[in-house]
Amino acid sequence: MVALLLGSACASSSTETARRDGATVDDAGTECFLTLCGSVCVDPTTDPSNCGGCGRSCVVANASAECIAGECAVGTCTGGFRDCDGDPLNGCEAMDSCVAGAACETACGSTGTTTCADACAPSCAPPAESCNLADDDCDGQCDQGAIPGCRVGVHRARGEGSHFYSTNLAEASNAPFTLETADYFFLYAANVPGTVAFYRCLKGNGRRFYTTSSTCEGGGTSEGILGHLAPAETCGATALYRL
């Protein structure tokens, strides 16, 4: 019985095409319906040693070679190298320097974590948002979301002839004050870098005013710190005009 090898039409080591009746055989006497290179029957569409023709050997830098449809191609890259441009002429041309988990600088300037899902184009995953007057997660907003202890709500009430502001809801809701709006605005609860303390001051005539001056601008007595705010426009914050 004659063994049949499936593939393209068989040609001898010259350019002569063999007949389908098995006129061309290899050293073992097997009919070759692929390509006979010397005395070996090969498939020039997949054989990296005879890729596209006899004796056409594929050599790929920093990688094993493959033959796909008669053309040399990059196989498996040698450890430490990557094929980032898909060009078999330069093989695996790029050094694999990606270190997963390493610290990196994100697009918004925060410190993120290197990811190597695509070693040719490592990415820097941003951290979760924290309370620091900055955009950590690169979404264009600063300190957004429920960050425990980050901000304190300031309630607005009316009484004693003027508006009254307090972080104590009970204080703003009881006589002599009447609550107008809970959480009228928010301040940073702690002294985050880039912020200053915001004081509530009592004048000698019983009126109150609010300032960043720890001495109440020399015109009153401090009733304490309500919270902290940025003294300049920062990260899209809303201006707090004189209260």
BAFI-3210 file (N, C-alpha, C; in Angstrom, 3 decimals, decimal comma, padded with zeros to 6 digits):
// residues 243
n [1|2|3|4|5|6|7|8|9|10|11|12|13|14|15|16|17|18|19|20|21|22|23|24|25|26|27|28|29|30|31|32|33|34|35|36|37|38|39|40|41|42|43|44|45|46|47|48|49|50|51|52|53|54|55|56|57|58|59|60|61|62|63|64|65|66|67|68|69|70|71|72|73|74|75|76|77|78|79|80|81|82|83|84|85|86|87|88|89|90|91|92|93|94|95|96|97|98|99|100|101|102|103|104|105|106|107|108|109|110|111|112|113|114|115|116|117|118|119|120|121|122|123|124|125|126|127|128|129|130|131|132|133|134|135|136|137|138|139|140|141|142|143|144|145|146|147|148|149|150|151|152|153|154|155|156|157|158|159|160|161|162|163|164|165|166|167|168|169|170|171|172|173|174|175|176|177|178|179|180|181|182|183|184|185|186|187|188|189|190|191|192|193|194|195|196|197|198|199|200|201|202|203|204|205|206|207|208|209|210|211|212|213|214|215|216|217|218|219|220|221|222|223|224|225|226|227|228|229|230|231|232|233|234|235|236|237|238|239|240|241|242|243]
n.u [000,858|000,529|001,702|000,129|000,922|-000,529|-000,891|000,513|000,967|003,501|006,916|010,092|013,572|014,564|012,950|011,014|007,776|006,314|004,520|001,136|001,026|002,887|005,550|007,727|009,793|010,822|013,816|012,945|011,364|008,811|005,984|005,964|003,940|004,307|006,936|009,998|012,999|016,154|016,651|014,593|011,236|009,304|007,162|006,839|005,316|005,188|007,600|010,312|012,935|012,919|011,422|009,030|010,547|013,139|015,876|015,613|016,075|014,679|015,704|015,416|015,893|016,601|014,585|012,561|012,039|009,344|007,401|005,009|002,524|004,465|006,135|008,625|008,329|007,932|008,456|008,496|009,535|012,827|013,627|013,214|012,970|010,838|008,464|007,565|006,875|006,024|007,560|009,265|011,832|013,443|012,987|012,491|012,689|012,654|013,659|012,415|011,454|009,529|008,252|006,067|003,908|005,678|006,432|005,142|004,741|001,680|-000,548|-001,639|000,139|000,221|001,330|001,421|000,774|002,679|001,503|001,652|000,159|000,225|003,239|004,717|003,681|003,562|001,387|000,331|-001,334|-003,604|-003,774|-006,229|-008,474|-007,372|-007,303|-005,977|-005,903|-005,544|-005,698|-005,812|-006,660|-006,812|-009,134|-009,864|-010,931|-010,676|-010,162|-012,702|-015,774|-016,616|-014,543|-013,391|-013,426|-012,382|-013,649|-015,649|-018,965|-020,395|-022,862|-025,574|-027,171|-029,624|-029,689|-029,560|-029,344|-027,789|-026,181|-025,166|-022,597|-021,733|-020,128|-021,437|-024,386|-026,485|-025,979|-026,424|-029,087|-030,614|-032,072|-030,330|-030,649|-031,844|-032,000|-031,008|-029,771|-028,439|-025,133|-024,117|-021,789|-018,553|-015,623|-012,139|-011,427|-009,060|-005,707|-004,758|-001,954|-001,408|-003,670|-005,322|-006,187|-009,585|-011,281|-013,833|-014,992|-015,776|-017,146|-016,944|-019,483|-021,178|-021,626|-020,635|-017,801|-015,844|-012,690|-009,297|-007,413|-005,602|-005,665|-008,010|-007,962|-007,356|-009,665|-011,537|-012,595|-011,412|-013,529|-012,813|-011,662|-013,292|-012,734|-010,618|-009,316|-008,431|-006,285|-006,087|-007,364|-007,935|-007,821|-010,444|-012,078|-014,764|-015,078|-015,016|-016,653|-016,391|-017,815]
n.v [-001,176|002,214|005,057|008,126|011,532|014,403|017,609|020,362|020,458|018,278|018,968|018,460|018,724|020,374|022,663|021,170|019,766|017,133|014,212|013,273|010,580|009,557|009,690|010,902|010,199|009,837|009,081|006,841|005,644|006,504|007,922|011,307|013,955|016,543|018,679|017,776|018,055|017,699|014,650|014,565|014,783|017,601|020,162|023,120|025,206|025,222|024,387|025,518|025,224|024,969|027,081|028,209|027,356|025,078|024,809|027,351|028,771|029,758|032,227|033,787|036,588|036,360|034,501|031,535|030,121|030,196|028,901|030,179|029,768|029,678|031,792|033,298|033,563|034,961|032,858|031,599|033,911|034,400|034,148|037,164|038,817|040,553|040,562|043,339|044,773|043,079|042,389|040,068|040,366|041,648|040,122|039,227|042,064|043,750|044,449|042,834|044,604|045,097|045,280|043,804|045,221|047,111|050,415|053,345|056,354|057,899|059,175|061,427|062,214|060,903|058,165|055,065|051,569|049,287|047,445|044,511|043,400|043,857|043,546|044,960|047,438|048,601|049,470|051,974|051,564|053,560|054,569|054,113|056,779|059,193|061,207|064,006|066,429|066,168|064,678|061,425|059,041|059,709|060,709|063,237|064,519|065,641|063,945|062,765|060,992|058,600|059,063|058,074|060,276|062,433|064,892|067,452|068,345|071,572|073,312|075,549|078,137|080,452|083,231|085,424|087,734|087,290|085,062|081,805|079,463|076,076|072,990|071,307|069,793|069,796|072,112|074,018|073,723|074,334|076,717|079,738|079,515|078,798|076,133|076,338|075,049|071,863|070,598|072,671|073,526|071,983|071,289|070,435|067,986|067,597|068,959|068,892|068,763|071,801|073,066|075,400|076,415|077,195|079,597|080,315|083,340|085,574|088,715|091,726|092,837|090,732|089,612|087,270|086,236|084,753|083,355|082,900|083,694|083,141|084,814|086,046|088,274|090,315|091,439|090,135|087,258|083,957|081,206|078,720|076,146|075,505|073,836|072,933|074,638|075,224|077,863|078,908|078,626|075,337|072,317|072,407|073,307|074,972|078,437|079,964|082,537|085,572|085,094]
n.w [000,000|-000,766|000,980|001,549|001,604|002,725|001,226|-000,609|-004,204|-005,423|-005,952|-007,504|-006,361|-008,220|-010,459|-011,484|-011,704|-009,977|-011,035|-010,273|-010,083|-008,435|-009,185|-008,055|-005,332|-001,873|000,130|001,467|-000,300|-000,396|-001,887|-002,720|-002,269|-001,652|-001,455|-002,788|-001,404|-002,169|-000,962|000,764|001,742|002,045|003,511|002,128|002,983|005,699|006,804|008,557|007,767|005,094|003,885|001,835|-000,242|-001,292|000,907|001,895|004,707|007,803|009,983|012,983|014,955|018,407|018,950|018,352|015,102|012,758|010,011|008,034|005,789|003,813|004,418|006,445|009,980|013,303|016,032|019,170|021,538|022,860|026,321|028,105|025,957|023,601|020,918|019,527|017,289|015,323|013,140|011,289|010,368|012,211|014,370|017,794|019,007|021,187|024,508|027,372|029,827|031,656|034,910|036,821|039,210|040,110|041,310|039,718|037,769|037,311|034,712|035,820|037,685|040,131|042,284|040,934|040,058|038,225|035,448|033,462|031,387|028,665|027,632|025,826|025,901|028,682|031,398|033,767|036,551|038,260|041,760|044,421|045,264|047,616|050,627|049,970|048,661|045,918|042,627|042,584|041,281|038,635|037,355|036,935|039,112|042,503|045,515|045,602|046,346|048,959|051,322|054,266|057,026|055,635|054,840|056,420|057,076|056,894|058,518|057,870|059,528|060,865|063,024|065,878|064,413|062,136|059,733|060,761|061,161|061,539|062,413|063,977|064,056|065,888|067,338|065,363|064,995|067,164|069,503|070,023|067,262|063,938|061,802|058,453|056,199|056,066|055,882|054,195|052,968|052,483|054,369|054,660|057,043|058,430|058,629|055,707|053,519|051,844|052,615|054,854|058,207|059,107|060,756|063,211|064,387|067,063|067,420|069,453|069,521|069,433|066,960|064,388|062,448|059,774|059,102|057,858|059,562|062,441|064,572|064,414|062,845|064,502|065,378|066,932|068,882|068,780|068,200|067,645|065,316|062,321|060,202|057,444|054,582|051,099|050,312|047,780|044,385|043,660|041,976|040,856|042,919|044,677|045,100|048,303|049,442|051,412|054,546]
ca.u [000,000|001,296|001,326|-000,105|001,176|-001,380|-000,212|000,455|001,507|004,898|007,905|011,412|014,486|014,615|011,644|010,128|006,648|006,111|003,192|000,320|001,071|003,932|006,820|008,796|009,788|011,945|014,760|012,248|010,551|007,432|005,581|005,926|003,013|004,649|008,105|011,167|014,221|017,174|016,008|013,640|009,946|008,972|006,055|007,449|004,436|005,302|008,920|011,195|014,223|012,670|010,215|008,774|011,413|014,203|017,060|015,331|015,968|014,250|016,472|014,767|016,692|016,069|013,329|012,467|011,467|008,220|007,105|003,558|002,128|005,652|006,856|009,222|007,591|008,459|007,837|008,501|010,659|013,753|013,328|013,748|012,750|009,457|008,245|006,609|006,490|005,511|008,420|010,172|013,190|014,243|012,664|012,029|013,639|012,537|013,952|011,255|011,888|008,359|008,254|004,708|003,822|006,626|005,856|005,257|004,035|000,494|-000,732|-002,019|001,213|000,198|002,153|000,582|001,371|002,924|000,867|002,348|-000,733|000,880|004,612|005,251|003,131|003,161|000,523|000,481|-002,672|-003,642|-004,239|-007,535|-008,450|-007,105|-007,603|-004,699|-006,037|-004,979|-006,408|-004,983|-007,099|-006,758|-010,458|-010,108|-011,531|-009,841|-010,704|-014,138|-016,239|-016,702|-013,243|-013,662|-012,694|-011,728|-014,310|-016,665|-020,020|-020,654|-024,300|-025,906|-028,357|-029,835|-030,002|-028,804|-029,196|-026,902|-026,009|-024,291|-022,080|-021,200|-020,024|-022,275|-025,756|-027,343|-025,747|-027,035|-030,524|-031,296|-032,104|-031,117|-030,478|-032,771|-031,245|-031,435|-029,277|-027,408|-024,042|-024,179|-020,544|-017,668|-014,231|-011,304|-011,483|-007,707|-004,815|-004,150|-000,979|-002,023|-004,842|-005,100|-007,311|-010,666|-011,726|-015,039|-014,606|-016,864|-016,836|-017,420|-020,912|-021,942|-021,674|-019,561|-017,242|-015,073|-011,424|-008,143|-006,495|-005,680|-005,883|-009,288|-007,637|-007,247|-010,950|-012,483|-012,084|-011,623|-014,378|-012,288|-011,480|-014,380|-012,119|-009,482|-009,619|-007,301|-006,307|-006,102|-008,169|-007,232|-008,513|-011,864|-012,834|-015,635|-014,601|-015,814|-016,553|-016,433|-019,082]
ca.v [000,000|003,442|006,064|009,429|012,692|015,494|018,893|020,986|019,636|017,936|019,365|017,933|019,750|021,353|023,300|020,225|019,327|015,681|013,794|012,744|009,114|009,143|009,522|011,401|009,504|010,188|007,985|005,647|005,114|006,962|008,925|012,630|014,883|017,885|019,115|016,951|018,843|016,675|013,345|014,686|015,346|018,655|021,064|024,454|026,218|025,179|023,936|026,682|024,967|025,044|027,909|028,812|026,731|024,246|025,472|028,704|028,559|030,926|032,552|034,940|037,058|036,247|033,743|030,380|030,515|029,454|029,131|030,267|030,002|029,881|032,991|033,195|034,289|034,858|031,819|031,950|034,785|033,998|034,814|038,509|039,591|040,632|041,020|044,432|045,388|042,065|042,297|038,924|040,722|041,971|039,140|039,765|043,174|044,588|043,857|042,787|045,246|045,388|044,639|043,908|045,621|048,175|051,758|054,115|057,637|057,885|060,328|062,604|062,525|060,108|056,958|053,914|050,239|048,821|046,209|044,006|042,628|044,033|043,874|045,930|048,744|048,514|050,557|052,364|051,602|054,562|054,096|054,614|058,174|059,405|062,570|064,709|067,615|065,833|063,663|060,218|057,996|060,246|060,892|064,667|065,041|065,482|063,491|062,515|059,727|058,466|058,821|058,266|061,292|063,427|066,195|067,674|069,214|072,805|073,583|076,984|078,488|081,894|083,606|086,537|088,797|086,974|083,635|081,112|078,242|075,152|071,581|070,600|069,937|070,137|073,521|074,837|073,439|074,723|078,138|080,790|079,405|077,987|075,513|076,603|073,994|070,964|070,376|073,775|073,315|071,038|071,641|069,297|067,790|067,701|069,874|068,266|069,673|072,694|073,708|076,196|076,362|078,164|079,891|081,091|084,389|086,337|090,128|092,275|093,161|089,492|089,089|086,326|086,223|083,532|083,810|082,001|084,311|082,510|085,877|086,681|089,557|091,307|092,086|089,257|086,129|082,694|080,174|077,427|075,831|074,733|072,840|073,448|074,898|075,638|079,322|079,271|077,725|074,067|071,106|072,604|073,619|076,144|079,537|080,271|083,979|086,023|084,773]
ca.w [000,000|-000,871|001,975|000,948|002,456|002,280|001,120|-001,919|-005,277|-005,184|-006,950|-007,203|-005,889|-009,300|-010,585|-012,164|-010,906|-010,052|-011,434|-009,191|-010,021|-007,498|-009,871|-007,198|-004,045|-001,010|000,344|001,946|-001,377|-000,237|-002,863|-002,111|-002,912|-001,187|-002,224|-002,525|-001,306|-002,139|-000,800|001,866|001,368|003,003|003,199|002,109|003,585|007,160|007,238|008,697|007,119|003,654|003,918|000,526|-001,235|-000,740|001,421|002,409|006,151|008,575|011,184|013,605|016,094|019,773|018,937|017,470|013,816|012,207|008,607|007,902|004,395|002,999|004,814|007,775|011,011|014,663|016,846|020,591|021,884|023,906|027,582|028,245|024,736|023,119|019,547|019,694|016,018|014,406|011,959|011,428|009,969|013,403|015,397|019,082|019,042|022,388|025,811|028,265|031,072|032,488|036,233|037,357|040,607|040,441|041,401|038,484|037,811|036,466|033,831|036,606|038,615|041,362|042,246|040,631|040,036|036,862|035,000|032,276|030,523|027,373|028,009|024,867|026,282|030,098|031,854|035,169|037,142|039,332|043,064|044,845|045,707|049,035|051,077|049,895|047,817|044,609|041,852|042,621|040,354|037,267|036,759|036,825|040,337|043,690|046,801|045,490|046,908|050,418|051,951|055,698|057,766|054,784|054,901|057,443|056,590|057,646|058,450|057,858|060,316|061,048|064,401|066,447|063,431|061,005|059,496|061,709|060,546|062,541|062,023|064,946|063,576|067,026|067,654|064,319|064,917|068,405|069,865|069,331|065,817|063,152|060,707|057,081|055,304|056,589|054,922|053,233|052,225|053,159|054,595|055,041|058,490|058,979|057,922|054,541|052,899|050,870|053,215|056,066|059,143|058,897|062,118|063,510|065,334|067,686|067,674|070,724|069,424|069,361|065,593|064,066|061,094|059,526|058,534|057,973|060,523|063,763|065,562|064,056|062,217|065,564|065,623|067,592|069,652|068,078|068,801|067,236|063,897|061,704|059,325|056,686|053,178|050,267|050,185|046,363|043,569|043,535|041,532|040,598|044,131|044,623|045,946|049,487|049,623|052,806|055,204]
c.u [000,897|000,791|001,219|000,153|000,374|-000,604|-000,364|001,053|002,998|005,779|009,243|012,298|014,802|013,242|010,634|009,024|006,427|004,685|002,450|000,340|002,207|005,266|007,992|008,690|010,954|012,827|014,080|011,375|009,106|007,126|005,403|005,008|003,189|005,790|009,294|012,399|015,376|016,500|014,969|012,371|009,522|007,730|006,607|006,549|004,585|006,694|009,878|012,576|014,123|011,394|010,029|009,630|012,537|015,398|016,837|015,037|015,606|015,123|015,888|015,546|015,928|014,751|013,499|011,771|010,297|008,090|005,592|003,225|003,332|006,438|007,395|008,459|008,257|007,709|007,743|009,739|011,534|013,427|013,994|013,571|011,282|009,448|007,161|006,182|006,002|006,345|009,392|011,615|014,057|013,886|012,067|013,006|013,671|012,897|012,696|011,678|010,728|008,416|006,875|004,738|004,773|005,910|006,101|004,490|002,876|000,424|-001,083|-001,008|001,206|001,106|001,254|001,368|001,499|002,190|001,473|001,457|-000,251|002,296|005,249|004,762|002,641|002,291|000,747|-000,910|-002,689|-004,144|-005,654|-007,383|-008,196|-007,336|-006,320|-004,720|-005,408|-005,858|-005,524|-005,354|-007,293|-008,119|-010,831|-010,742|-010,611|-010,655|-012,210|-014,496|-016,208|-015,339|-013,407|-012,778|-012,091|-012,341|-015,328|-017,687|-020,219|-022,113|-024,556|-027,215|-028,486|-030,213|-029,101|-028,451|-028,295|-026,883|-024,963|-023,882|-021,431|-021,090|-020,856|-023,737|-026,703|-027,199|-026,450|-028,552|-031,309|-031,147|-030,744|-031,068|-031,565|-032,018|-031,847|-031,036|-028,214|-026,371|-024,075|-022,913|-019,663|-016,262|-013,443|-011,284|-010,116|-006,870|-004,067|-003,134|-001,619|-003,266|-004,427|-006,352|-008,303|-011,364|-013,096|-014,694|-015,832|-016,395|-017,368|-018,895|-021,791|-022,093|-020,465|-019,054|-016,260|-013,831|-010,359|-007,099|-006,673|-005,914|-007,182|-009,082|-007,553|-008,559|-011,972|-011,784|-012,405|-012,519|-013,944|-012,211|-012,675|-013,829|-010,950|-009,888|-008,351|-007,365|-006,324|-006,945|-007,378|-008,180|-010,023|-012,702|-013,666|-015,132|-015,568|-015,639|-016,739|-017,812|-019,354]
c.v [001,230|004,442|007,413|010,520|013,854|016,789|019,473|020,064|019,442|018,423|018,782|019,060|020,753|021,992|022,386|019,761|017,834|015,365|013,226|011,222|008,618|008,955|009,985|010,744|009,998|008,977|006,705|005,032|005,538|008,037|010,275|013,550|016,315|018,393|018,264|017,841|017,878|015,322|013,362|015,366|016,360|019,412|022,487|025,552|026,276|024,827|025,124|026,480|025,038|025,859|028,639|028,234|025,980|025,090|026,877|028,586|029,860|031,074|033,842|035,329|036,928|035,481|032,464|030,834|029,620|029,784|029,081|030,665|030,346|031,130|032,826|034,077|034,076|033,768|032,262|032,763|034,152|034,781|036,175|039,380|039,534|041,073|042,087|045,074|044,386|041,873|041,132|039,267|041,102|041,090|039,752|040,873|043,937|043,808|043,911|043,319|045,547|044,590|044,844|044,257|046,728|049,523|052,510|055,421|057,607|059,147|061,589|062,901|061,768|058,886|055,749|052,619|049,756|047,514|045,816|043,129|042,704|044,497|044,865|047,338|048,669|049,702|050,806|052,531|052,597|053,970|054,579|056,053|058,243|060,877|063,386|065,936|067,383|064,785|062,432|059,220|058,494|060,338|062,367|065,296|064,762|064,990|063,230|061,161|059,727|058,071|059,109|059,344|062,399|064,810|066,242|068,651|070,413|073,187|075,088|077,212|080,008|082,152|084,722|087,578|088,508|085,465|083,066|079,796|077,372|073,756|070,705|070,828|070,327|071,612|074,423|074,684|073,930|076,220|078,579|080,706|078,526|077,450|075,891|075,458|073,165|070,730|071,422|073,810|072,392|071,617|070,363|069,199|067,983|068,644|069,138|069,235|070,499|073,379|074,517|076,120|077,491|078,371|080,579|082,072|085,169|087,761|090,568|092,607|091,922|088,918|088,170|086,565|085,055|083,900|082,722|082,566|083,680|083,534|086,629|088,109|090,692|091,970|091,205|088,151|084,834|081,764|078,778|077,270|075,026|073,589|073,479|073,619|075,286|077,147|079,806|078,257|076,455|072,976|071,288|072,925|074,889|077,215|079,773|081,756|084,346|085,788|085,773]
c.w [000,000|000,159|001,293|001,974|001,917|002,221|-000,258|-002,962|-005,083|-006,324|-006,547|-006,724|-006,986|-009,383|-011,256|-011,220|-011,096|-010,444|-010,240|-009,130|-009,150|-008,148|-009,023|-005,834|-003,220|-000,804|000,780|000,862|-001,298|-001,263|-002,161|-002,897|-002,389|-002,061|-001,821|-002,570|-001,130|-002,091|000,312|001,377|002,437|002,552|003,244|002,664|005,098|007,672|007,342|008,082|005,601|003,433|002,588|-000,570|-000,564|-000,297|001,940|003,901|006,861|009,822|011,747|014,856|017,407|019,837|018,142|016,194|013,452|010,727|008,455|006,472|003,525|003,313|006,234|008,767|012,359|015,411|018,295|020,919|022,958|025,176|027,685|027,023|024,344|021,658|019,592|018,383|014,983|013,155|012,119|011,068|011,163|014,595|016,652|019,472|020,354|023,649|026,672|029,629|032,010|033,792|036,848|038,841|041,005|040,489|040,100|038,652|036,830|035,611|034,607|037,709|039,922|041,207|042,069|040,651|038,595|036,591|033,662|031,414|029,081|027,670|027,048|025,177|027,720|030,484|033,339|035,753|038,297|040,641|043,333|045,331|047,215|049,361|051,110|048,992|046,438|043,935|041,775|041,532|038,920|036,585|036,659|038,043|041,521|044,881|046,754|046,100|048,419|050,981|053,436|056,323|056,938|054,953|056,033|056,878|057,502|057,422|058,575|058,609|060,367|062,501|064,869|065,387|062,255|060,776|060,458|061,062|061,613|061,941|062,949|064,564|064,702|067,384|066,645|064,265|066,129|068,685|070,393|067,805|065,198|061,940|059,356|056,154|056,015|055,489|053,809|052,374|053,059|053,276|054,844|056,561|059,139|058,126|056,819|053,944|051,787|051,385|054,443|056,932|058,856|060,237|062,141|064,623|065,823|067,972|069,040|070,701|069,288|067,965|065,346|062,646|061,000|058,721|058,632|058,934|061,901|064,871|065,294|063,559|063,242|065,918|066,290|068,340|068,927|068,882|068,356|065,724|063,397|060,868|058,608|055,227|052,433|050,076|048,737|045,599|043,287|043,066|041,408|041,811|043,939|045,586|047,105|049,786|051,097|053,412|056,315]
res [m|v|a|l|l|l|g|s|a|c|a|s|s|s|t|e|t|a|r|r|d|g|a|t|v|d|d|a|g|t|e|c|f|l|t|l|c|g|s|v|c|v|d|p|t|t|d|p|s|n|c|g|g|c|g|r|s|c|v|v|a|n|a|s|a|e|c|i|a|g|e|c|a|v|g|t|c|t|g|g|f|r|d|c|d|g|d|p|l|n|g|c|e|a|m|d|s|c|v|a|g|a|a|c|e|t|a|c|g|s|t|g|t|t|t|c|a|d|a|c|a|p|s|c|a|p|p|a|e|s|c|n|l|a|d|d|d|c|d|g|q|c|d|q|g|a|i|p|g|c|r|v|g|v|h|r|a|r|g|e|g|s|h|f|y|s|t|n|l|a|e|a|s|n|a|p|f|t|l|e|t|a|d|y|f|f|l|y|a|a|n|v|p|g|t|v|a|f|y|r|c|l|k|g|n|g|r|r|f|y|t|t|s|s|t|c|e|g|g|g|t|s|e|g|i|l|g|h|l|a|p|a|e|t|c|g|a|t|a|l|y|r|l]
***
